[in-house]
């Protein structure tokens, strides 16, 4: 089955946006040498780890890519079965598309902000957002569903459909009293995290919508926390190696001290035996040389002990920071769950109120049409009756000039004429009443539309404040990440100045 055209084109557009190839690609088959994937990996990690692999055979390049996906991507267990090395070796487009999907997911989790996606057109963003949302919603079943998703338009699950409708088709109004209470609850949640003063504009793109959902933000926080823990483990391994080196140096110092002690005893013995001055001078020079080496070793050992103390303090500091980060992550996760539940409840209230309002509006429009139709019919009847009245008045004017014999008929026409006038008056009064009803219905319709517009504005404002809260939570994690980078720079500087034993 061929690949879904729009999704394949969106993946290709994302690959071209990385600007790792000199000429833009126009087909996924051009990725089969896997060089572009390796350059994307190098760009993500700002390293040249894969440059040497580019000179290796295709099988080695594929092994490097599969190893990267298993180590760094969220779906480590899935990467082994999801991406087939044999199919990549054969250049199968579906396998190439799978690698592109996983790298897109890893990139968006690692270093992409919502604003970075504005370089894509709206249609491409919609496809990329659908891919990202699919990976988020199908973590445990990616092996079974990804191929189907990439080959044809997969039906949305109930959970993803409701999530999509709640984000892409925001409800326009809800019950005012309940909305006010719910918004106060949201403000309380925001104030507990210390981020309710930071406002951000609503997401300006489909990718921005996905990346600012609580689900995506929580996944990114967990991934960054895992990276922090891995860095801490690496520092602890490095500290253990330094401790081992210190132990070896201390052992060397002890051995040298023992040799010096033996030489000192020998020196004293030879002095007692009155050795020749030449032999004494040689022993003295050896003794002085050993003393110099001893002082150097002692100084080096002291430096290593000092560095060990600094490393211990750094490890303790990092452990405290990781503990704070873990606590903050649990707190943020709790807040995000509360926000998501509150937002879901608001969406349900909006949907219910919207349905109720639409039903009421439909009823008003139906009543308005009926009233207008009845008004039109009354006006037509009045025109007909007025024509009859005019005709009868003309006939009566002629009959007044006729003989007395015709007086009776004239009186009959006059009575008939009076009845028509009364009917015209009645219909005119009914028409005035219908006119008042029409005006009332139109005014009620305008008020309803104004209320809907007001509710739209209030809901958008609440949505902006929720976006600001998520941005603040992300900022707190970014500060921790910057502190970790400063610590790594200090350690690299100390490694560069470490004495060679």
C-alpha positions as MATLAB code, in Angstrom:
seq = 'XXXXXXXXXXXXXXXXXXXXXXXXXXXXXXXXXXXXXXXXXXXXXXXXXXXXXXXXXXXXXXXXXXXXXXXXXXXXXXXXXXXXXXXXXXXXXXXXXXXXXXXXXXXXXXXXXXXXXXXXXXXXXXXXXXXXXXXXXXXXXXXXXXXXXXXXXXXXXXXXXXXXXXXXXXXXXXXXXXXXXXXXXXXXXXXXXXXXXXXXXXXXXXXXXXXXXXXXXXXXXXXXXXXXXXXXXXXXXXXXXXXXXXXXXXXXXXXXXXXXXXXXXXXXXXXXXXXXXXXXXXXXXXXXXXXXXXXXXXXXXXXXXXXXXXXXXXXXXXXXXXXXXXXXXXXXXXXXXXXXXXXXXXXXXXXXXXXXXXXXXXXXXXXXXXXXXXXXXXXXXXXXXXXXXXXXXXXXXXXXXXXXXXXXXXXXXXXXXXXXXXXXXXXXXXXXXXXXXXXXXXXXXXXXXXXXXXXXXXXXXXXXXXXXXXXXXXXXXXXXXXXXXXXXXXXXXXXXXXXXX';
ca = [
       0.000    0.000    0.000;
       1.495    3.411   -0.936;
       2.271    6.063    1.652;
      -0.301    8.711    2.525;
       0.705   11.527    0.144;
       0.097   14.506    2.428;
       1.937   12.948    5.384;
       4.883   11.886    3.254;
       5.098   15.423    1.849;
       4.929   16.929    5.359;
       7.741   14.656    6.588;
       9.832   15.600    3.550;
       9.174   19.301    4.217;
      10.364   18.857    7.800;
      13.542   17.068    6.644;
      14.252   19.930    4.204;
      13.672   22.475    6.990;
      16.647   21.054    8.907;
      18.884   22.399    6.102;
      21.355   19.530    6.352;
      21.329   18.921    2.586;
      22.623   21.303   -0.037;
      19.671   20.719   -2.374;
      16.066   20.201   -1.154;
      14.741   16.658   -1.463;
      11.573   15.967   -3.404;
      11.034   12.278   -2.617;
      11.495   10.041    0.431;
      13.481    7.542   -1.647;
      16.356   10.050   -1.680;
      16.852    9.305    2.039;
      17.836    5.665    1.475;
      21.598    6.265    1.948;
      20.691    7.442    5.538;
      23.261   10.260    5.383;
      20.583   12.924    5.865;
      19.312   11.157    9.001;
      22.832   11.080   10.486;
      23.330   14.807    9.780;
      19.981   15.555   11.459;
      21.125   13.578   14.539;
      24.403   15.554   14.605;
      22.459   18.818   14.373;
      20.070   17.859   17.170;
      22.941   17.071   19.572;
      25.289   19.772   18.265;
      28.054   17.207   17.876;
      30.034   15.495   15.131;
      29.623   12.014   16.561;
      28.218   10.650   13.323;
      30.648   12.339   10.890;
      32.969    9.328   10.845;
      29.976    7.017   10.326;
      29.164    8.834    7.065;
      32.325    7.288    5.588;
      31.246    3.763    6.617;
      29.132    1.303    4.563;
      25.354    1.620    4.575;
      24.923   -1.213    7.094;
      27.089    0.660    9.636;
      25.119    3.877    9.093;
      21.843    2.020    9.662;
      23.233    0.459   12.866;
      24.216    3.937   14.103;
      20.687    5.295   13.432;
      18.945    2.336   15.074;
      21.239    2.640   18.090;
      20.434    6.347   18.403;
      16.671    5.705   18.241;
      16.872    2.959   20.894;
      19.001    5.145   23.210;
      17.404    8.570   22.923;
      13.821    8.248   21.706;
      10.882    7.742   24.057;
       9.896    4.420   22.502;
      13.154    2.524   23.191;
      11.554   -0.910   23.245;
       9.502   -0.118   20.171;
      12.458    1.129   18.124;
      13.949   -2.382   17.833;
      10.794   -3.826   16.256;
       9.444   -0.635   14.681;
      12.421    0.164   12.438;
      13.715   -2.811   10.466;
      17.414   -2.586    9.563;
      16.827   -4.972    6.659;
      14.056   -2.807    5.189;
      16.195    0.302    5.595;
      18.993   -1.540    3.779;
      16.520   -2.278    0.953;
      15.468    1.395    0.859;
      11.782    0.776    1.635;
       9.971    4.137    1.770;
       7.743    3.057    4.692;
      10.812    2.281    6.838;
      12.384    5.629    5.871;
       9.143    7.393    6.837;
       9.168    5.648   10.249;
      12.698    6.935   10.978;
      11.615   10.444    9.951;
       8.599   10.242   12.304;
      10.748    9.201   15.292;
      13.340   11.915   14.585;
      10.537   14.493   14.234;
       9.163   13.390   17.617;
      12.617   13.502   19.265;
      13.384   16.941   17.780;
      10.078   18.445   18.929;
      10.667   17.032   22.430;
      14.282   18.220   22.596;
      14.746   21.649   21.081;
      11.757   22.942   19.126;
       9.558   25.739   20.452;
       6.050   26.484   19.046;
       7.332   29.572   17.205;
       9.916   27.557   15.256;
       7.180   25.898   13.193;
       5.901   29.123   11.602;
       8.195   28.572    8.608;
       5.803   25.828    7.410;
       2.534   26.533    5.636;
      -0.698   25.784    7.457;
      -1.463   22.544    5.580;
       2.003   21.125    6.329;
       1.659   22.101    9.992;
      -1.691   20.309   10.172;
      -0.107   17.080    8.869;
       2.947   17.387   11.160;
       0.650   18.054   14.117;
      -1.438   14.977   13.268;
       1.750   12.858   13.149;
       2.975   14.186   16.492;
      -0.421   13.720   18.130;
      -0.637   10.161   16.743;
       2.717    9.236   18.331;
       1.605   10.754   21.653;
      -1.718    8.912   21.628;
      -0.341    5.529   20.501;
       2.730    4.981   22.698;
       1.844    1.434   23.646;
       0.624    0.363   20.209;
       3.013    2.165   17.873;
       4.217   -1.111   16.308;
       0.677   -2.087   15.282;
      -0.671    1.292   14.171;
       2.152    3.425   12.701;
       2.307    1.616    9.364;
      -1.462    1.945    8.887;
      -1.304    5.628    9.879;
       1.467    6.377    7.356;
      -0.228    4.444    4.525;
      -3.767    5.740    4.783;
      -5.918    8.123    6.764;
      -6.454    6.322   10.061;
      -9.761    6.849   11.938;
      -9.417    8.788   15.160;
      -9.971    6.967   18.425;
     -12.651    8.248   20.738;
     -10.101    9.781   23.073;
      -8.115   11.510   20.358;
     -11.262   12.648   18.584;
     -12.627   14.289   21.687;
      -9.248   15.850   22.393;
      -9.003   17.162   18.833;
     -12.501   18.581   18.870;
     -11.895   20.278   22.192;
      -8.724   21.983   20.895;
      -9.541   22.674   17.239;
     -13.209   23.584   17.680;
     -13.333   25.498   20.905;
     -16.846   25.790   22.400;
     -18.176   29.286   22.208;
     -20.293   29.715   25.302;
     -21.277   28.102   28.575;
     -23.403   28.890   31.565;
     -22.075   32.213   32.916;
     -22.296   31.283   36.609;
     -20.547   27.937   36.243;
     -17.861   29.451   33.959;
     -17.116   32.094   36.595;
     -16.709   29.478   39.351;
     -14.551   27.230   37.131;
     -12.319   30.112   36.099;
     -11.763   31.004   39.777;
     -10.644   27.404   40.316;
      -8.215   27.694   37.397;
      -6.817   30.923   38.833;
      -6.294   29.174   42.172;
      -4.384   26.354   40.479;
      -2.271   28.839   38.536;
      -1.421   30.857   41.666;
      -0.238   27.707   43.507;
       2.469   27.194   40.865;
       3.520   30.858   40.986;
       2.869   31.396   37.300;
      -0.497   33.152   37.032;
       1.049   36.527   36.180;
       2.667   35.343   32.957;
       0.318   35.602   29.999;
       1.016   34.155   26.571;
      -0.897   34.613   23.370;
      -2.971   31.757   22.009;
      -1.091   29.209   19.872;
      -0.671   30.567   16.390;
      -0.231   27.249   14.567;
      -1.454   23.629   14.646;
       1.996   22.478   15.803;
       1.902   25.134   18.525;
      -1.504   23.799   19.629;
      -0.125   20.263   20.035;
       3.113   21.390   21.744;
       1.208   23.463   24.324;
      -1.141   20.671   25.375;
      -0.606   19.384   28.946;
       0.055   15.903   27.514;
       2.974   17.111   25.377;
       4.380   19.445   28.072;
       4.328   16.668   30.686;
       6.038   14.263   28.255;
       8.755   16.840   27.523;
       9.318   17.477   31.254;
       9.686   13.747   31.926;
      12.150   13.382   29.058;
      14.269   16.295   30.273;
      14.241   14.916   33.811;
      15.515   11.574   32.470;
      18.349   13.430   30.709;
      19.196   15.204   33.968;
      19.367   11.866   35.767;
      21.623   10.385   33.092;
      23.971   13.366   33.420;
      24.045   12.924   37.186;
      24.903    9.226   36.768;
      27.757   10.158   34.407;
      29.097   12.654   36.954;
      28.942   10.032   39.682;
      30.915    7.594   37.490;
      33.495   10.310   36.838;
      33.725   11.023   40.567;
      34.307    7.331   41.292;
      37.147    7.306   38.745;
      38.710   10.359   40.398;
      38.446    8.693   43.791;
      40.165    5.627   42.395;
      42.948    7.822   40.987;
      43.375    9.508   44.372;
      43.665    6.115   46.053;
      46.347    5.053   43.566;
      48.279    8.286   44.131;
      48.130    7.831   47.895;
      49.464    4.289   47.479;
      52.342    5.636   45.349;
      53.112    8.282   47.995;
      53.155    5.640   50.701;
      55.591    3.515   48.693;
      57.851    6.530   48.041;
      57.759    7.478   51.714;
      58.837    3.961   52.635;
      61.713    4.132   50.147;
      62.802    7.492   51.567;
      62.703    6.069   55.069;
      64.867    3.145   54.006;
      67.327    5.468   52.260;
      67.447    7.676   55.351;
      68.308    4.659   57.498;
      70.936    3.603   54.990;
      72.310    7.123   54.953;
      72.617    7.167   58.711;
      74.290    3.754   58.709;
      76.772    4.782   56.041;
      77.508    8.024   57.870;
      78.261    6.002   60.949;
      80.660    3.819   58.973;
      82.399    6.995   57.684;
      81.859    6.331   54.003;
      83.816    8.140   51.378;
      82.651   11.735   50.587;
      81.841   10.812   46.977;
      79.424    8.052   47.974;
      77.873   10.334   50.590;
      77.321   13.032   47.969;
      75.564   10.574   45.648;
      73.332    9.395   48.459;
      72.539   12.996   49.414;
      71.590   13.855   45.802;
      69.373   10.786   45.576;
      67.766   11.714   48.873;
      67.127   15.283   47.741;
      65.691   14.050   44.433;
      63.367   11.672   46.251;
      62.306   14.461   48.618;
      61.457   16.716   45.667;
      59.410   13.953   44.080;
      57.742   13.310   47.430;
      56.741   16.954   47.779;
      55.413   16.972   44.218;
      53.418   13.803   44.878;
      52.092   15.248   48.139;
      51.063   18.449   46.369;
      49.380   16.444   43.590;
      47.579   14.337   46.172;
      46.431   17.479   47.970;
      45.160   18.911   44.675;
      43.289   15.696   43.980;
      41.757   15.759   47.465;
      40.698   19.367   46.929;
      39.163   18.468   43.578;
      37.480   15.453   45.175;
      35.910   17.746   47.770;
      34.687   20.072   45.040;
      33.283   17.141   43.075;
      31.518   15.888   46.200;
      29.947   19.297   46.704;
      28.929   19.460   43.029;
      27.384   15.983   43.234;
      25.488   16.944   46.370;
      24.320   20.145   44.697;
      23.246   18.218   41.599;
      21.415   15.662   43.735;
      19.579   18.477   45.529;
      18.718   20.094   42.205;
      17.459   16.779   40.847;
      15.414   16.290   44.006;
      13.920   19.766   43.599;
      13.323   19.045   39.912;
      11.590   15.754   40.717;
       9.382   17.485   43.266;
       8.658   20.298   40.827;
       7.833   17.772   38.098;
       5.372   15.955   40.361;
       3.805   19.273   41.311;
       3.659   20.396   37.676;
       2.190   17.053   36.620;
      -0.494   17.402   39.302;
      -1.281   20.942   38.160;
      -1.417   19.873   34.529;
      -3.828   17.040   35.364;
      -6.039   19.480   37.282;
      -5.878   21.969   34.427;
      -6.733   19.286   31.888;
      -9.692   18.083   33.972;
     -10.891   21.643   34.457;
     -10.492   22.384   30.754;
     -12.385   19.198   29.839;
     -15.216   20.154   32.201;
     -15.296   23.663   30.732;
     -15.441   22.161   27.249;
     -18.367   19.940   28.245;
     -20.189   22.912   29.773;
     -19.494   24.953   26.638;
     -20.762   22.203   24.378;
     -23.946   21.747   26.419;
     -24.593   25.478   26.582;
     -23.832   25.864   22.890;
     -26.315   23.126   21.985;
     -28.925   24.723   24.231;
     -28.284   28.146   22.723;
     -28.428   26.805   19.172;
     -31.723   25.050   19.943;
     -33.151   28.275   21.424;
     -31.878   30.288   18.463;
     -33.472   27.826   16.051;
     -36.749   28.111   17.928;
     -36.571   31.920   17.823;
     -35.829   31.894   14.093;
     -38.748   29.492   13.506;
     -41.101   31.729   15.486;
     -39.778   34.774   13.641;
     -40.383   33.171   10.241;
     -43.913   32.142   11.264;
     -44.675   35.642   12.563;
     -43.317   37.257    9.394;
     -45.385   34.876    7.227;
     -48.557   35.626    9.211;
     -47.796   39.364    9.041;
     -47.399   39.117    5.277;
     -50.688   37.252    4.931;
     -52.481   39.841    7.082;
     -51.074   42.684    5.000;
     -52.274   40.972    1.806;
     -55.759   40.480    3.269;
     -55.861   44.129    4.378;
     -54.943   45.236    0.840;
     -57.688   43.009   -0.620;
     -60.309   44.281    1.861;
     -59.259   47.886    1.336;
     -59.775   47.363   -2.388;
     -63.250   45.985   -1.717;
     -64.037   48.954    0.565;
     -62.980   51.391   -2.133;
     -65.110   49.536   -4.691;
     -68.162   49.556   -2.428;
     -67.734   53.236   -1.611;
     -67.747   54.004   -5.341;
     -70.889   51.920   -5.845;
     -72.649   53.638   -2.901;
     -71.850   57.034   -4.310;
     -73.571   56.034   -7.559;
     -76.531   54.447   -5.821;
     -77.315   57.570   -3.763;
     -78.405   59.233   -6.999;
     -80.810   56.420   -7.914;
     -84.555   56.070   -7.119;
     -86.109   55.301   -3.718;
     -86.744   51.750   -4.899;
     -83.072   51.100   -4.682;
     -82.680   52.624   -1.194;
     -82.954   49.234    0.473;
     -80.168   47.801   -1.587;
     -78.048   50.841   -0.773;
     -78.584   50.267    2.962;
     -77.550   46.641    2.531;
     -74.337   47.663    0.823;
     -73.650   50.197    3.557;
     -73.949   47.390    6.173;
     -71.859   45.200    4.152;
     -69.245   48.064    3.838;
     -69.315   48.651    7.661;
     -68.488   44.998    8.271;
     -65.553   45.226    5.875;
     -64.255   48.307    7.681;
     -64.470   46.506   11.021;
     -62.624   43.512    9.563;
     -59.957   45.841    8.140;
     -59.568   47.469   11.577;
     -59.305   44.072   13.229;
     -56.699   42.906   10.754;
     -54.763   46.179   11.155;
     -54.709   45.701   14.937;
     -53.544   42.123   14.482;
     -50.855   43.317   12.039;
     -49.618   45.833   14.621;
     -49.481   43.062   17.204;
     -47.539   40.853   14.781;
     -45.181   43.767   14.059;
     -44.480   44.099   17.798;
     -43.881   40.330   18.023;
     -41.446   40.470   15.096;
     -39.552   43.366   16.703;
     -39.411   41.499   20.017;
     -38.114   38.319   18.363;
     -35.484   40.238   16.393;
     -34.338   42.065   19.543;
     -34.135   38.765   21.436;
     -32.091   37.259   18.565;
     -29.664   40.215   18.635;
     -29.262   39.883   22.419;
     -28.573   36.182   22.040;
     -25.920   36.850   19.392;
     -24.305   39.512   21.597;
     -24.185   37.050   24.499;
     -22.572   34.446   22.285;
     -19.925   36.943   21.170;
     -19.224   37.935   24.774;
     -18.837   34.303   25.786;
     -16.418   33.723   22.911;
     -14.248   36.580   24.171;
     -14.252   35.295   27.741;
     -13.370   31.770   26.680;
     -10.462   33.001   24.507;
      -9.153   35.072   27.432;
      -9.232   32.021   29.712;
      -7.481   29.980   27.019;
      -4.707   32.608   26.790;
      -4.177   32.525   30.555;
      -3.948   28.721   30.496;
      -1.329   29.007   27.744;
       0.609   31.465   29.895;
       0.567   29.027   32.778;
       2.010   26.222   30.647;
       4.722   28.603   29.379;
       5.656   29.486   32.950;
       5.950   25.830   33.917;
       8.224   25.251   30.920;
      10.353   28.270   31.947;
      10.966   26.803   35.395;
      12.359   23.627   33.851;
      14.492   25.658   31.441;
      16.138   27.433   34.394;
      17.073   24.064   35.897;
      18.458   22.952   32.540;
      20.662   26.075   32.325;
      22.008   25.412   35.825;
      22.942   21.879   34.742;
      24.771   23.229   31.683;
      26.788   25.602   33.892;
      27.754   22.675   36.096;
      28.882   20.663   33.065;
      31.014   23.586   31.853;
      32.711   23.794   35.270;
      33.450   20.088   35.201;
      34.867   20.249   31.657;
      37.082   23.163   32.688;
      38.393   21.170   35.639;
      38.994   18.142   33.435;
      41.042   20.285   31.050;
      43.231   21.507   33.948;
      43.607   18.103   35.674;
      47.287   17.130   36.364;
      48.540   14.023   34.562;
      49.780   11.292   36.975;
];
